[in-house]
Amino acid sequence: VFAQTGVDLECVVIDQSSEPIESHLPPGVIYRHLCKTNIAPGWYKSWANNIGARTATGDILIFHDGDICAPTRYAHEVRETLTTRGYDAASLQRFLFYLSPADTARLETNHRFTGRETPLRVYQNWKGGTIAIRRDKFFELGGFDEGFVDWGGEDDEFFDRCRGVKHCRY
């Protein structure tokens, strides 16, 4: 998402890894490492997303998983959908392609798709991975439900609550 062109944006990374990764990020990324030494073990994505929302300064928030590549004009399309088309939230992820471990390794090394990658799986209209919402609507909906710990459910639950606003789905 940070590599998007033709649109102003800030990129906020909320990190739960055991060791901070800030030195591996490009200059300009807003970074926060969450210390989890005083809480029960687990993955706290909803908590991290809510911290990211409070950290960000823009009128549009995009919650985007770090392991998903964004199309070149993704941020532009989000902005158009939420401003020009008048939606409050947008789930613009039509297809999610899971690549083979070999293709993933090549992508991590070369940072470019060759066009010869063959997906192992393709998901259509998946609720998770990326969602955009106007900042005010995010807080009106109460943000992500921090009762979810570890993987699964938090994206679906938030997506479903976005039915309470004008949501461009699929």
C-alpha positions in Angstrom: 0.0 0.0 0.0 2.9 2.3 0.8 4.0 2.1 -2.9 0.8 3.5 -4.3 1.1 6.4 -6.7 -1.2 9.3 -7.7 -2.7 9.6 -4.2 -1.5 11.1 -0.9 -1.5 8.6 1.9 0.2 7.7 5.2 1.2 4.2 6.0 0.8 3.1 9.6 2.3 -0.3 10.6 1.2 -1.7 14.0 3.6 -4.6 14.8 3.1 -7.4 17.2 6.3 -9.4 16.4 8.6 -10.3 19.3 11.3 -8.0 18.0 10.6 -4.6 16.4 10.9 -4.5 12.6 11.1 -0.8 12.1 14.6 -1.0 10.6 13.1 -3.2 7.8 10.5 -0.6 6.7 10.9 2.1 4.2 11.4 5.7 5.4 8.2 7.5 5.9 6.2 4.6 7.4 4.7 5.4 10.8 5.6 2.5 13.0 4.5 1.3 16.4 5.7 -1.9 18.1 3.2 -3.3 20.6 4.7 -4.7 23.7 2.6 -7.7 24.8 4.7 -8.8 27.8 1.9 -8.0 30.3 -1.0 -9.7 28.4 -2.0 -13.3 27.6 -0.2 -14.8 24.6 -2.0 -14.5 21.4 -2.5 -12.5 18.2 -4.5 -9.3 18.9 -5.3 -8.0 15.4 -8.4 -6.0 16.4 -6.5 -4.3 19.2 -3.7 -3.4 16.7 -6.2 -2.1 14.1 -7.9 0.1 16.7 -4.5 1.5 17.7 -3.7 2.1 14.1 -7.0 4.0 13.6 -6.2 6.3 16.5 -2.6 6.8 15.2 -3.6 7.6 11.6 -4.5 11.2 10.8 -6.4 10.8 7.5 -10.1 10.9 6.8 -10.0 7.5 5.2 -8.7 4.4 6.9 -7.6 1.3 5.1 -7.0 -1.8 7.2 -4.8 -4.0 5.0 -3.0 -7.2 6.0 0.7 -7.1 5.6 0.8 -10.3 3.6 -1.5 -9.1 0.8 -0.2 -7.2 -2.3 -2.3 -4.3 -3.3 -3.1 -3.6 -7.0 -1.3 -0.5 -8.3 -4.3 1.9 -8.1 -5.9 0.4 -5.0 -5.6 3.5 -2.8 -6.9 5.7 -5.7 -9.9 3.4 -6.2 -10.6 3.5 -2.5 -10.5 7.3 -2.5 -12.8 7.5 -5.5 -15.3 5.1 -4.0 -15.5 6.9 -0.7 -15.4 10.4 -2.0 -16.7 10.6 -5.5 -19.1 7.7 -5.3 -20.3 8.6 -1.8 -19.7 5.3 0.1 -18.8 5.2 3.8 -16.9 1.9 3.5 -15.4 -0.2 0.7 -14.4 -3.8 0.3 -12.7 -3.6 -3.1 -10.9 -6.9 -3.0 -12.5 -9.0 -5.7 -10.1 -11.9 -5.9 -7.4 -13.1 -3.5 -4.7 -15.3 -5.1 -2.6 -17.6 -2.9 0.7 -18.2 -4.6 2.9 -21.3 -4.3 5.8 -21.0 -1.8 8.3 -20.8 -4.7 6.4 -18.0 -6.4 6.0 -16.2 -3.1 9.8 -16.5 -2.5 10.5 -15.0 -6.0 8.1 -12.2 -5.3 9.8 -11.4 -2.0 13.2 -11.3 -3.7 12.3 -9.5 -6.9 9.3 -7.3 -5.7 7.6 -7.8 -9.1 5.1 -10.1 -10.6 6.3 -11.9 -13.7 2.9 -12.9 -15.0 3.9 -16.5 -14.9 2.8 -17.1 -11.3 0.1 -19.8 -10.8 -2.2 -19.4 -7.8 -2.7 -22.4 -5.7 -6.1 -21.1 -4.5 -8.3 -18.2 -5.5 -10.9 -16.7 -3.2 -13.7 -14.5 -4.5 -15.3 -11.8 -2.5 -13.4 -12.7 0.7 -14.4 -10.5 3.6 -10.9 -10.3 5.2 -7.6 -8.9 4.3 -8.5 -5.4 3.4 -11.3 -2.9 4.1 -11.5 0.8 3.8 -13.8 3.1 5.8 -14.3 6.8 6.5 -12.6 7.6 9.8 -15.8 9.0 11.4 -17.8 6.0 10.4 -15.1 3.6 11.8 -15.5 5.2 15.2 -19.3 5.4 15.0 -19.3 1.7 14.5 -17.1 1.2 17.5 -14.0 0.0 15.7 -12.9 -3.6 15.7 -14.2 -5.9 18.4 -11.2 -6.5 20.7 -12.8 -9.7 22.0 -11.3 -11.6 19.1 -7.9 -13.1 19.9 -5.8 -15.1 17.5 -6.8 -15.6 13.9 -10.3 -15.5 12.5 -13.6 -13.8 12.8 -12.6 -10.2 13.5 -12.6 -9.2 9.8 -15.9 -11.0 9.2 -17.5 -9.4 12.2 -16.4 -5.9 11.2 -17.4 -6.4 7.6 -20.9 -7.4 8.8 -21.2 -4.3 11.0 -20.3 -2.2 7.9 -23.8 -3.0 6.7 -24.9 -0.3 9.1 -23.2 2.3 6.8 -23.2 2.7 3.0 -20.8 -0.1 2.2 -19.5 -0.8 -1.4 -19.2 -4.6 -1.1 -17.5 -6.9 -3.6 
